[in-house]
């Protein structure tokens, strides 16, 4: 062997443990390297075998798509593949040299066996986000140029609905294999919604060429007309990849929630890129508003139905002239700002309470904040500095974010209760709040979602539901609060149901100062006994 050939092999083995060449017919024509260490088989046994026999069945579709889509002069990979030998895996990079008569040269390097990455399907959104964050972190450190590719397979939904169950399963498997073959590592790909996908891949290929290649491969998967389009968002130099992915999710959910029409396929990536940029910009503005305390508090009264008197105020947050803080709250939840916002509101509310010895306030706390040890520790320290708020401060656990670890949340809630604060479970019956919460979280008060309360004036089963809920809460030594009490008819219904407290327009709108509302005829305090 010439010095030049030895040098080329040296460079090859510097990044690979095994080199194989796959002929156009699918058989391995050449193998050299540490095959036995990699796969448990000697390299001499690989020659003349079908490459499929060397790869685990779950990854054969993906590798077939990678080879099929490999055009002359192009490189593909790396992708992680599981080998046919038990618990053996490798990263594979492939190259089709124009002068090599259609053969594909593959370099394999030993990899840690990760069964969860080889399920033969696309990653779910959570797994994709976690994997992408890891990949971008490694890529930035290694100087790799990656991109977040956005793909639309227009017509896929029609193809899915037009075939039977088994054919649909096969179609799903082929689409997953196709997209995984294009993704970095063979795993960083997910379905967004409505025939739209995201994957992390090596940067460099023109989006139109990428879409054309996907179209050619889809033509081998199904007879249905599928029109792929593609775009990309550059991610090199992104110092907070998780924030970028949260912006992607925020933008996608905005499209879905608002019912806005998605852009034409050719502009899909551009429109989404703009939406992500806007989300990141708005998150930056919100972060500055939180750190600079550039918000105001509003106070809505809560009435004791038994005593017919003011019990406490719920603290609401307002930004600028907007009455509804929902857009900012949702962004804070999605962009990891909610803990800072919750504590900033709490801090401001405690300052207001310190100026009034009789004022009792309830502040909202997100499910994401309550599982944070940092939030709870800071809150307990704040109460220690202001012991005068004990017995007057309540926390309303909101339903805007689901709680994954209920035992941890309960431990934190009990720490707040031990510090002299009450706890309320907000919006019971809506969103994430459910019987599991009431079963596992020990609270002092339960707020019944306004949808059930508001419908009481129209009769129906709402009254029965509330009566049984109140009865259950009494057995648990939990008081109840009805929100959205807007008419005297509804107030009479919740009072007859045994609800302890009420809140709503009947008693007054939220105001900029915690001033007790003027009693109306229907809830005037009882006359003193004479």
MARVEXPA-228034 format. One record per atom (N, C-alpha, C): residue in three letters; x negated, y, z negated. Coordinates in steps of 0.02 Angstrom, whole numbers, plus 50000, padded with zeros to 5 digits. Last residue first. Example, Ala and Ser with C-alpha at 12.3 -4.5 7.8 and 13.67 -1.06 7.14 Angstrom:
<atoms>
ser493584988849646;ser493164994749643;ser493555000249606;ala493404971649610;ala493854977549610;ala493404983549610;
</atoms>
This chain:
<atoms>
unk540465217446607;unk540655222746560;unk540985219946499;unk539085212246706;unk539675210146667;unk539825215446614;unk538665221646850;unk538495219146783;unk539125217546744;unk539015215547014;unk539135220546961;unk538965217446893;unk537755209547122;unk538345208347081;unk538405213747027;unk537205219547260;unk537075215947197;unk537715215047158;unk537915216547423;unk537795220947366;unk537645216847303;unk538105210747545;unk537615207647500;unk537435212347443;unk539095217347612;unk539145210147610;unk538615206947565;unk538745231047606;unk539325228547569;unk539295220947559;unk536955232147587;unk537575232847625;unk538135229547586;unk535665240947502;unk536135235347504;unk536745237047546;unk534265246847587;unk534885248947553;unk535385243247558;unk532695238147557;unk533245240447600;unk533855242547558;unk531195243947486;unk531785239747478;unk532355242447520;unk529765245647585;unk530285249147548;unk530905244747546;unk528345244447636;unk528735239547600;unk529255242947554;unk528285252347797;unk528155252647725;unk528595247547690;unk528705249947924;unk527985251247914;unk527795251647841;unk529865235947933;unk529685243147928;unk528945243847913;unk530975224948012;unk530315226047984;unk530145233447986;unk532725228047974;unk532165226448018;unk531505227347981;unk533945221147861;unk533495226347883;unk532945223847929;unk534865211647836;unk534555214847778;unk534055220247797;unk535245207147959;unk535765209247912;unk535485213147854;unk534095202448019;unk534305209348033;unk534855211747987;unk533305192347888;unk533575193747954;unk533825200847961;unk533365179847765;unk532965184947798;unk533275186147867;unk533675172347605;unk533855173847674;unk533445179747699;unk533645158447488;unk533435165047511;unk533635166047584;unk534305146047461;unk534105150647407;unk533975157747430;unk535755137447519;unk535095140347533;unk534935145647481;unk536985131347509;unk536545131047452;unk535845133747463;unk537965132847601;unk537535126947608;unk537045126247551;unk538485145047567;unk538885139047550;unk538465132647556;unk537445152747620;unk537555152847548;unk537955146647527;unk537595150247753;unk536975147847721;unk537045147947645;unk538885156047774;unk538755148947788;unk538135146447752;unk538715169447740;unk539185165347702;unk539045157947711;unk537795172947842;unk537595173247772;unk538055168947729;unk538605171647955;unk538035167047946;unk537805167047873;unk539475182347927;unk539735175547937;unk539185170447926;unk538685193547926;unk538955191347862;unk539235184247867;unk537235191048032;unk537925193048020;unk538155190447952;unk535935186548035;unk536075192848068;unk536785195348056;unk534625177947989;unk535305179247963;unk535485186247986;unk533365173348023;unk533825175448076;unk534545175848050;unk533055160247901;unk532875166247939;unk533395167447993;unk533275154447739;unk533555154547806;unk533355160947841;unk532385144447627;unk532465151147653;unk532735150747724;unk532335134547477;unk532445135347550;unk532585142647567;unk531215125847364;unk531735130647379;unk531785131647455;unk530925109747306;unk530715114747355;unk531305119347369;unk531085097747238;unk530935103847201;unk530635109247246;unk531575087347308;unk530845088147309;unk530615094247270;unk532915089347294;unk532635083347263;unk531875083747260;unk533005100747372;unk533125101247300;unk532835095247264;unk532775095647499;unk532275100047469;unk532375100747394;unk533945088247520;unk533305084847517;unk532775089147483;unk534875098947523;unk534935093647472;unk534275089947464;unk534445105847635;unk534425109147569;unk534445103947514;unk534715096247732;unk534025098447722;unk533955101747654;unk536105095247724;unk535705089347707;unk534975091347694;unk536425108447765;unk536645105847699;unk536215099947678;unk535895108747895;unk535605113147843;unk535805110647774;unk536695099247962;unk535965098447959;unk535675102447901;unk537965105247948;unk537825098747917;unk537085097547909;unk537765116648026;unk537925117347955;unk537775110847918;unk537545111548155;unk537015115148120;unk537135115648046;unk538545105848225;unk538215101548176;unk537665105148137;unk539865118248243;unk539435112848265;unk539095109448208;unk539905136348235;unk540115129748211;unk539625124448234;unk539365148348264;unk539735145048318;unk539985138148298;unk538635152248159;unk539245156048171;unk539665152848227;unk537495144348166;unk538015142648117;unk538675146148132;unk536475148148249;unk537035144548280;unk537585142848231;unk535525153448163;unk535905157948206;unk536515154648236;unk534965141948105;unk535335146748065;unk535795150948109;unk534295135548207;unk534825131948171;unk535265136748133;unk533395145548243;unk533865142848293;unk534435139148260;unk532555148548135;unk533115152848150;unk533615150148200;unk532075135348025;unk532005138848089;unk532645142448109;unk531915138247855;unk532285134747907;unk532255138747971;unk530555137047751;unk530935141747792;unk531255137947850;unk530315131547589;unk530365129447659;unk530815134347696;unk529175132447452;unk529735135247489;unk529725132547561;unk528115126047397;unk528615128947352;unk529255130947388;unk527395109947446;unk527505117147453;unk528045119447404;unk526345097747495;unk526725099947436;unk526775107547437;unk526445088247637;unk526205094647611;unk526645096747553;unk527065076447677;unk526355076147657;unk526085082747628;unk528405079147705;unk528235073147667;unk527525073547639;unk528365090347782;unk528705090747718;unk528535084747673;unk527685084847893;unk527395090447854;unk527705090747785;unk528585075447937;unk527925073147914;unk527585078647873;unk529655083047981;unk529725079447918;unk529055076947891;unk528785097648047;unk529215091748051;unk529275088547983;unk528085109848150;unk528355108348084;unk528875102748089;unk527775112648282;unk527405107248249;unk527705105248182;unk529345117748340;unk528625117148353;unk528335111248316;unk530535117348206;unk530315119748271;unk529565118348278;unk530825113248080;unk531275111048132;unk531085113348201;unk530325127547991;unk530445120347989;unk530975118448040;unk529615140047984;unk529945137648046;unk530055130148046;unk528355136747858;unk528725141247902;unk529055137347960;unk528245133147695;unk528185129847760;unk528645133447808;unk527375142547574;unk527995141547611;unk527835138047677;unk526685143547413;unk526595141447482;unk527275139947513;unk526015155247293;unk526525150647317;unk526395149147391;unk524585156047186;unk524945158247247;unk525465153047266;unk523715152247086;unk524275156547069;unk524665159147128;unk522775142947115;unk522525149847104;unk523095154747090;unk523505132047146;unk523165132047081;unk522895138947064;unk523855135547276;unk524375135447224;unk524065135647154;unk522625134147338;unk522945140647337;unk523475140947283;unk522445120347320;unk521955125047291;unk522235132047287;unk523495115647394;unk523515114847322;unk523005119247287;unk523035118647522;unk523635121847497;unk523675121347421;unk521935109847530;unk521825117147531;unk522435120947505;unk522595097747526;unk522105099247474;unk521975106847471;unk523365098847643;unk523695098647578;unk523205100247522;unk522375098347742;unk522785104347735;unk523125104547667;unk521935085247722;unk521485090847709;unk521875097247700;unk523115078047758;unk522835077547690;unk522355083247673;unk523255082247897;unk523735084447845;unk523465083547774;unk522445085948024;unk522235082847961;unk522685085347905;unk523045092948127;unk522835086048139;unk522685082348074;unk524355103448148;unk523835101648100;unk523665094248110;unk524715114448285;unk524815108148249;unk524225106748204;unk525145131248277;unk524625126448294;unk524725120148252;unk526295137648236;unk526035139148303;unk525475134448324;unk526935137048117;unk526965131048158;unk526645132048226;unk526185143447963;unk526545144048026;unk526485137748067;unk526415144847798;unk526045140647846;unk526445140347911;unk526325158647705;unk526785155147749;unk526375151447802;unk525905161747539;unk525635160047605;unk526175156247644;unk526125175147423;unk526365168847453;unk526035167947521;unk525855183447273;unk525605182147340;unk525835175247364;unk526185184347142;unk526535188947188;unk526345187747261;unk525425175947068;unk526135175847055;unk526535180347101;unk524065187047079;unk524305180347062;unk525045180647043;unk523615199647092;unk524085197347144;unk524345190347129;unk522695202346994;unk523355205246986;unk523865202847038;unk521465197647029;unk521905193046991;unk522605195846983;unk520485199947140;unk521115203647129;unk521605199247092;unk519455191247145;unk519285198347138;unk519905202647124;unk520165179547165;unk519775180347103;unk519595187647091;unk520625181947293;unk521115181747238;unk520755182547171;unk519405180747361;unk519775187047363;unk520285187447306;unk519085167447338;unk518635172647311;unk518995179447309;unk520125161447409;unk520085160447336;unk519635165747304;unk519745165647539;unk520395167647510;unk520375167047434;unk518535159447559;unk518565166747559;unk519205169347527;unk518975146047554;unk518485148447506;unk518495156147501;unk519855145747664;unk520105144547597;unk519625147147544;unk518965148247772;unk519535152647759;unk519775151847687;unk518065137347757;unk517815144247753;unk518395149047738;unk518825126247782;unk518565127247713;unk518325134447705;unk520245125747875;unk519565128447874;unk519355129647802;unk521535122647880;unk521075116947877;unk520355119247876;unk522135134947893;unk522215131447829;unk521765125347824;unk521905138948025;unk521535142247970;unk521565138147906;unk522755131048099;unk522035130648112;unk521625133748056;unk523995134848055;unk523775128148041;unk523035127248053;unk523895151747991;unk523945146848045;unk523725139948021;unk524845160847880;unk524205157447889;unk524315151847941;unk525625176147832;unk525595170147874;unk524885167347876;unk526105181547669;unk525695182347729;unk525665175747767;unk527235189747568;unk527085183247599;unk526685184547663;unk527225199247416;unk527135198647488;unk527005191347508;unk527895210047298;unk527765203047313;unk527765202147388;unk527565223147188;unk527635221047257;unk527445213747266;unk527305228447065;unk527905224347072;unk527985221347142;unk526185236347068;unk526185230747022;unk526775226047032;unk525295242347200;unk525985241847174;unk526045235547132;unk524035241647247;unk524285248347232;unk524995248247203;unk523805228647278;unk523425231447222;unk523675238347202;unk524525226947394;unk524805224347331;unk524445227347271;unk523635232247488;unk524275235547477;unk524575233347410;unk522595222847478;unk522465229847462;unk523105233747449;unk523265211647524;unk523045211747455;unk522895218847433;unk523395215447659;unk523985214647617;unk523815214747543;unk522075215347704;unk522445221647706;unk523055221147659;unk521785201747687;unk521385206747652;unk521765213447648;unk522715196047777;unk522735194647705;unk522375200047665;unk522215201047898;unk522885202847876;unk522955201747801;unk520965194647898;unk521005201947901;unk521685204447877;unk521325181147900;unk520995183947840;unk521025191547840;unk521935180048026;unk522305178347965;unk521985181547904;unk520845183648110;unk521445187848107;unk521845186448043;unk519945173248087;unk519735180148072;unk520345184648066;unk520745162748133;unk520525162848064;unk520315169848043;unk520945165948269;unk521515166048222;unk521285166248150;unk520045164748368;unk520035171148331;unk520555171148275;unk519975154848467;unk519605154148405;unk519535160748367;unk520855156048572;unk520165158448582;unk519755158648518;unk522115151748533;unk521765148148586;unk521025149948591;unk522495160748430;unk522505153548419;unk522055149948470;unk522385172948497;unk521965171748439;unk521925164248424;unk523405171448592;unk522705171948614;unk522235170448556;unk524495171248505;unk524355165448548;unk523635165548572;unk524405184048451;unk524355178148407;unk524165171948448;unk524595191948564;unk523945192248528;unk523855186148483;unk525915188548599;unk525355187548647;unk524685187448612;unk526645191848475;unk526575185048500;unk525995184148549;unk526955203448411;unk526245201748414;unk526115194948446;unk528105215448462;unk527975208248456;unk527235206848461;unk527955229048475;unk528325226448419;unk528195219048408;unk526595239248520;unk526975233148532;unk527325230848468;unk525765249648503;unk526485251148500;unk526905244948510;unk524485241148416;unk524685246948456;unk525425248348447;unk525075226748345;unk524505229548380;unk524755235248424;unk525595220648187;unk525765224248249;unk525125227148278;unk526135207448081;unk525595211448109;unk525835214648174;unk527075205947929;unk526995204748000;unk526455209348027;unk527475198847777;unk527015203447811;unk526945201247883;unk529025198347696;unk528555194747740;unk528135199947776;unk529345202947528;unk529285204947598;unk528835199947635;unk530565196747407;unk529885198547429;unk529915200947501;unk531885199447355;unk531425194647323;unk530705196247342;unk533235210147322;unk532605209147358;unk532155204347320;unk534775201347281;unk534285206747273;unk533655205147313;unk535685191447242;unk535865196647290;unk535415202747282;unk535415180447170;unk535405186847133;unk535635192647176;unk535595171247277;unk535925170347212;unk535975176847174;unk534815175647381;unk535535175247391;unk535915174347325;unk533565186747391;unk533775181247348;unk534535180947351;unk532895191447549;unk533385192447497;unk533515186047458;unk531535199547617;unk531825192947605;unk532255193547542;unk531095212247737;unk531335210047671;unk531615202947672;unk529565214347821;unk530265212547828;unk530525209647762;unk528375225847868;unk528635222047810;unk529385220647821;unk526835226947957;unk527545228447951;unk527825223747899;unk525215234047981;unk525655229147950;unk526365231647950;unk524155236348124;unk524545238848068;unk524985233248042;unk522445236548179;unk523125234048182;unk523505237048123;unk520995236348180;unk521405240748222;unk522095237648233;unk519905231048111;unk520555231848076;unk521015236648114;unk518795227948180;unk518875234948163;unk519515236448126;unk519005214348200;unk518435216348159;unk518485223648137;unk520165215348281;unk520175211848217;unk519615214248172;unk519715222548391;unk520275225148352;unk520305221948283;unk518735213848439;unk518535220448413;unk519085223548371;unk519565203248478;unk519055202248427;unk518825208848397;unk520295209548580;unk520635207448519;unk520135206248462;unk519265211348673;unk519615217248647;unk519965215448581;unk518935197948698;unk518435202548671;unk518755208648640;unk520125193548753;unk519905190648690;unk519375195048657;unk520125200948871;unk520645202348820;unk520445199448752;unk519035194648934;unk519015201748919;unk519515203548864;unk519495181548945;unk518885182848907;unk518835190248888;unk520625183849027;unk520705180948960;unk520095182348917;unk520015188749142;unk520475193049105;unk520565190449033;unk519315177449182;unk518955183649165;unk519385188249123;unk520415169049207;unk519935167349154;unk519535173549133;unk520995175649315;unk521375174749253;unk520925173049194;unk519965174349408;unk520165181049386;unk520555180649320;unk519985160449423;unk519385163749399;unk519545170649372;unk521245158749477;unk521105156049411;unk520485159149381;unk521055164849601;unk521555167449555;unk521425165049483;unk520035156649654;unk519925163849645;unk520415166749594;unk520645144249660;unk520075145149617;unk519955152549603;unk521725147349754;unk521835144449688;unk521255145949641;unk521725151549882;unk521555156549831;unk521615153849760;unk522125140949958;unk521465143849974;unk521245148749920;unk523415138149906;unk522855133849892;unk522175137049904;unk524175153049838;unk524075148449894;unk523445144449882;unk524475152949659;unk524265155849722;unk524225150649777;unk525985148149575;unk525265147349585;unk525085150549652;unk527165158949506;unk526975154749562;unk526215154249565;unk527515158149332;unk527255161749390;unk527065156849445;unk528005153749213;unk528355151649273;unk528105155149335;unk527395156149096;unk527735161849127;unk528115159949190;unk526815143649069;unk527305146549023;unk527715151949057;unk525905141349174;unk526455136749162;unk527005139949120;unk525025152249165;unk525385150949228;unk525995146549215;unk524575150349034;unk524935156349052;unk525325155549116;unk523895138649043;unk524515138549005;unk524915144849018;unk522805143249120;unk523255138049146;unk523915138049109;unk522215152349030;unk522465154649095;unk522955149649124;unk521865143848924;unk522315149548912;unk522625151948978;unk520945135448988;unk521575132748961;unk522085138248950;unk519945144949017;unk520265141049070;unk520935138349047;unk519605149048890;unk519895153948936;unk520235150448994;unk519065137248845;unk519675139648812;unk520005144948856;unk517945136948925;unk518455131848934;unk519105133848900;unk517245147848874;unk517445147848944;unk518005142848956;unk517005143348745;unk517425149248754;unk517675149548826;unk516135132948772;unk516785131348743;unk517265137248751;unk514995139348820;unk515415135548867;unk516095133948838;unk514195152148795;unk514725149148754;unk515195145348799;unk513315156048891;unk513035154548825;unk513555151548778;unk513035152249054;unk513585153249006;unk513335151248937;unk512045149249145;unk511935155049102;unk512495156349053;unk513185143249265;unk512495143649241;unk512415149949199;unk514425142249318;unk514375141949246;unk513655142249221;unk515535147749444;unk514845146649423;unk514795146849347;unk516885139349501;unk516695144749455;unk515995143249431;unk517605135549660;unk517135134249605;unk517025140549564;unk518765125949758;unk518415132049741;unk517975130649681;unk519705117349882;unk519245117549827;unk518945124549818;unk520995106449941;unk520655112949942;unk520225113249880;unk521725093250038;unk521305095649983;unk521065102849995;unk523165086950078;unk522775092650101;unk522355095350044;unk523765071650129;unk523495075250072;unk523045080750099;unk524995061950191;unk524615067950207;unk524415071650143;unk524805044450159;unk525155050750151;unk524695056650168;unk524025033450156;unk524255035550222;unk524635042150219;unk522575033650049;unk523295033650060;unk523455035850131;unk521175032150057;unk521535030049997;unk522275029150010;unk520645037550166;unk520515030350157;unk520905027550098;unk520975050650150;unk521265047150207;unk521145039650203;unk520145054350048;unk520855053150032;unk521205049550089;unk518965056250122;unk519015050650075;unk519735049150056;unk519305067750194;unk519105061650230;unk519175055550184;unk519545076650089;unk520085074850135;unk519935068450173;unk518275077750034;unk518805074849993;unk519385072550038;unk517675084250141;unk517435077650122;unk517965074050079;unk518355096350138;unk518395092050198;unk518185084950181;unk517955101450014;unk518665099750025;unk518745095150085;unk516595103350041;unk516795098849987;unk517515096649998;unk516675113050138;unk516385106550155;unk516575101350103;unk517235123250062;unk517605120650119;unk517335113850141;unk516215125549964;unk516885123049945;unk517285120150003;unk514565119349994;unk515075124150013;unk515775121449995;unk513555113949860;unk513955112149918;unk514485117449931;unk513035119549740;unk512665119949803;unk513085118549864;unk512955111849578;unk513115117449620;unk512735116949687;unk513645096749520;unk513045100549540;unk513235106049589;unk515135098749420;unk514725095449470;unk514115099749485;unk516585095649330;unk515925098849328;unk515475095049376;unk518265098349381;unk517695093949369;unk517055098149368;unk520035098349383;unk519415101849369;unk518865096749358;unk521505098649487;unk521005095249448;unk520415099849435;unk523225097549528;unk522615101649522;unk522145098549471;unk524475092249535;unk523995090349587;unk523345094349583;unk525045098049413;unk525305099249480;unk524775098049535;unk523575100549311;unk524295099749319;unk524465100649393;unk522255094649286;unk522515100549252;unk523275100149252;unk521325080249258;unk521895083149294;unk522165088849253;unk519515080149256;unk520165079649223;unk520705082349269;unk517835074949234;unk518375076749280;unk519035075749243;unk516495069349197;unk516745076049182;unk517255078349234;unk515995056949240;unk516515057049188;unk516845063849180;unk514875056249317;unk515415051749333;unk515975051849282;unk513875065449300;unk513905059849253;unk514445054849267;unk514855077249379;unk514205075949346;unk514295070449294;unk515955070749505;unk515825074249442;unk515145072449414;unk516265062949610;unk516015069649625;unk515775073349563;unk516755051549553;unk516155050949594;unk515855057649611;unk517925056249496;unk517365054549452;unk516715054049491;unk518695057249612;unk518495063249577;unk517925062049528;unk518825043549651;unk518575048549697;unk518315054749660;unk519375037549538;unk518715035549560;unk518415040849606;unk520635044049536;unk520165044849480;unk519455043049500;unk521135039149656;unk521025046349648;unk520545047649591;unk521195025449625;unk520775027749679;unk520625035249674;unk522125025349520;unk521445022749508;unk520965025249562;unk523255030249585;unk522975034049529;unk522245031849517;unk523475019849677;unk523325026649701;unk522995030749646;unk523775009349589;unk523175008949631;unk522975015849657;unk524965014349536;unk524405012949491;unk523755012649531;unk525745014549653;unk525575020849619;unk524995019949571;unk525855001049679;unk525505005349728;unk525315011949696;unk526614997349567;unk525944994549577;unk525534998849625;unk527815005149586;unk527395005649526;unk526685003249538;unk527975012049755;unk528165008149697;unk527655008549641;unk527975028949819;unk527755022049819;unk527985018549755;unk528265042149810;unk528525038649870;unk528315031349872;unk527665048949710;unk528375047449702;unk528645043049757;unk526365050649758;unk526475046849697;unk527205044549692;unk526575058949868;unk526305052249879;unk526435047849817;unk526995070449803;unk527455067049849;unk527225059849861;unk525815073449734;unk526425072049697;unk526925068249740;unk524935076249840;unk524825070249798;unk525455068449759;unk525075087949907;unk525415082149935;unk525355075949892;unk523485094449878;unk524175095949896;unk524505090049931;unk522445094049768;unk522615088849817;unk523355089649834;unk521265105649723;unk521975104449730;unk522065099249785;unk519975108749607;unk520205105049666;unk520965104549665;unk518615117349552;unk519345117049547;unk519605114149612;unk517105115149464;unk517465114749527;unk518205113849513;unk515965123649386;unk516615120849369;unk517025120949433;unk514265119049415;unk514835123249427;unk515465119649402;unk512495120149377;unk513125116749381;unk513685121749396;unk510855118649384;unk511375123049410;unk512005119049420;unk509745116549245;unk510175113649297;unk510695118649320;unk508895120049142;unk508885124049203;unk509285121149260;unk509015113749023;unk508585110549072;unk508545114449137;unk509905121648952;unk509245120648924;unk508755117748975;unk511025120649035;unk510705127149024;unk509995126448998;unk511295106949021;unk511095109749086;unk510755116449078;unk511685105848887;unk511085102348911;unk510825105448975;unk512845113848891;unk512305115248844;unk511645112048866;unk513585107448987;unk513345114149001;unk512785116148954;unk513845095148921;unk513475095348984;unk513185102248998;unk514585099248808;unk513945095748800;unk513525096248864;unk515695104848873;unk515275108948828;unk514595105848818;unk516185093448939;unk515925099148977;unk515485103648935;unk516615085648831;unk516075083248875;unk515765088948914;unk517645093748780;unk517075091848738;unk516475089748781;unk518495094448892;unk518215100548863;unk517595098948821;unk518805080848911;unk518475084648964;unk518145090848935;unk519505077948794;unk518865074548807;unk518465078348860;unk520625086248816;unk520195087248757;unk519505084048768;unk521185081148936;unk520945088048932;unk520455089148873;unk520505064848977;unk521045069348959;unk520745076248946;unk519605059249122;unk519615061349052;unk520245065349038;unk520215046549233;unk519995053349219;unk520025054749144;unk519605029549221;unk520115034649233;unk519835041449217;unk518725019849179;unk518995019349247;unk519535024349262;unk518085020949061;unk518765018249058;unk519075017549127;unk516825024749015;unk516905020149072;unk517595016949072;unk516625031448902;unk516535035248963;unk516665030949025;unk516755022448801;unk517295027248809;unk517225031248873;unk515545014948801;unk516165012048828;unk516705017148841;unk514015018248835;unk514565022248807;unk515225019648835;unk512375014048817;unk513025011248834;unk513565015148797;unk511145024848878;unk511485022048820;unk512185019748840;unk510235019649024;unk510645024448987;unk510955020948927;unk508895018549138;unk509265015649083;unk509625021049044;unk509155023549304;unk508785024449242;unk509205021849185;unk509005020849477;unk509365019549415;unk508905020349356;unk509215026749637;unk508755026649580;unk509165025849516;unk509515021249801;unk509775022649734;unk509225022049682;unk509845024549969;unk509325023449919;unk509585025549851;unk510765016850093;unk510795021550037;unk510265019749986;unk510675016050273;unk510575013150206;unk510585018750153;unk510735021650399;unk511345021350360;unk511275018350291;unk509405021850446;unk509895017450476;unk510525016450433;unk508615031950396;unk508585025450363;unk509145020850385;unk508585045050431;unk508175040550471;unk508155033450443;unk509365051850336;unk509605051250406;unk509225046050446;unk509625044350178;unk509145047450224;unk509385046550296;unk510615046850049;unk510665043650115;unk510195047350163;unk510445043449878;unk510245047649934;unk510305043649999;unk510995043749706;unk510965040649773;unk510785045749826;unk510765039149540;unk510735044449589;unk510625041349657;unk511425033549388;unk511265031849458;unk511285038149500;unk511085027449229;unk511265033249269;unk511015031849340;unk511775012449157;unk511235016149190;unk511515022449221;unk512034999349036;unk512255005049075;unk511655008549105;unk512674984848959;unk512114988048993;unk512384993749036;unk513604975948902;unk513364981748864;unk512714984548893;unk513224962149006;unk513594964848948;unk513224970648915;unk512994965949179;unk512724962849118;unk513064966049058;unk513524974949267;unk513884968749257;unk513624964949196;unk513434991749201;unk513184986149240;unk513584979849224;unk514225007049217;unk514135001249175;unk513934995449220;unk513515022649261;unk513875016549280;unk513735011049229;unk513525039749277;unk513385034249233;unk513815028349253;unk512775048749410;unk513375046249377;unk513155040549332;unk511875063449466;unk511905056849434;unk512605055249407;unk512625061249630;unk512465059349562;unk512095064849526;unk511885061849793;unk512475061549750;unk512265059049681;unk511215070749932;unk511095066949871;unk511755067049830;unk511125069950112;unk511395072550049;unk511245067749991;unk510745064450232;unk510355070050206;unk510595072750140;unk512365059450279;unk511635059250292;unk511285065550267;unk513525058950138;unk513355060550208;unk512605060550217;unk514465049350041;unk513785051750046;unk513595052750119;unk515675043350021;unk515665050550032;unk514975053450043;unk515325030149996;unk515715031650056;unk515695039150072;unk514685031349872;unk514305029049931;unk514665031049995;unk515755035749792;unk515135039649796;unk514745037849858;unk516665025449808;unk516835032049831;unk516215036449838;unk515945015149745;unk516125014449816;unk516305021249846;unk515895020149617;unk515275019749654;unk515415018849729;unk517265019149583;unk516925025549582;unk516285025349624;unk517525005449596;unk517875010149638;unk517505016749642;unk516675000149496;unk516544998749566;unk516905003649612;unk516905001549362;unk516555007049395;unk516435005749469;unk517534990049319;unk517854996449304;unk517535002249342;unk516634979349350;unk517234980649391;unk517554987449380;unk514894983949346;unk515494981949310;unk516124983649352;unk513754978849473;unk514104984249437;unk514734981549404;unk513284968649548;unk512814971549500;unk513144976649454;unk514214965749640;unk514084960649590;unk513624963249534;unk514134976549725;unk514704976149680;unk514584971049625;unk513074974049810;unk512964978649755;unk513534978349704;unk512774957249848;unk513214963049856;unk513114967649796;unk511064951749871;unk511704951549836;unk512124957649853;unk509844953749928;unk510354950149968;unk511014949349932;unk509034955249773;unk509004955749846;unk509494951049879;unk509094951249641;unk509554956349666;unk509584956449742;unk508124942649603;unk508794939849608;unk509294944849636;unk507004950449592;unk507034945749649;unk507734942749658;unk507134957149475;unk507274960749537;unk507334956049597;unk508024947949349;unk507404949449386;unk507584952749452;unk509154954949231;unk509034950649289;unk508384952749323;unk509424964149136;unk509374957249113;unk509244952349169;unk509404977349173;unk510024973549184;unk510014966449157;unk508194982949126;unk508784987049137;unk509424982849137;unk507274973049119;unk507384977149060;unk508034981049065;unk507364968249250;unk507524963849195;unk507664967749131;unk506944979149329;unk507624976549334;unk507824972449274;unk505934989549345;unk506054985849283;unk506764983149281;unk505614987649522;unk505604991149458;unk505754986549400;unk506544986249669;unk505874986649639;unk505934990449573;unk507384979649808;unk507404981249737;unk506704981149709;unk508364979449956;unk507704980549925;unk507814982249852;unk509634977049996;unk509084974850040;unk508414975050006;unk511164972749939;unk510534975649917;unk509974972749959;unk512564975750048;unk512114971250012;unk511464974949994;unk513394983650125;unk513534983250054;unk513074978550015;unk513124986350257;unk513594981050243;unk513754980050169;unk512094995950250;unk512774998050269;unk513304992650254;unk511144991750099;unk511254991750172;unk511964993850187;unk510364999949971;unk510974996549990;unk511084997250065;unk508964998149872;unk509215000749935;unk509814996549957;unk508395003449710;unk508704998549754;unk508925002049818;unk507305004949575;unk507495007649641;unk507815002049681;unk507305008249402;unk507415003349456;unk507615007049519;unk507055018649321;unk506785012249300;unk506835007049356;unk506555035749356;unk506985029949365;unk506635023649342;unk505645045849353;unk506325047549333;unk506805041649341;unk504475039849389;unk504435044749335;unk505135046549310;unk504735032449499;unk504805029049435;unk504725033749375;unk504485042349597;unk505145039249591;unk505235036249522;unk503125045149581;unk503615050449570;unk504315047549559;unk502645032349617;unk502515035149551;unk502995040649533;unk503035031549749;unk503335027049700;unk503225029549629;unk502195041549801;unk502925042249806;unk503275037649755;unk500945035749774;unk501115042149744;unk501875043249744;unk500975024349855;unk500915023649782;unk501135030049747;unk500995030849979;unk501565026849958;unk501575025749883;unk499735036849978;unk500325041049984;unk500945037149960;unk498885025949975;unk498885030549918;unk499515034749919;unk499725011150040;unk499325017150046;unk499375021349983;unk499584994050000;unk500005000050000;unk499565006250000;
</atoms>
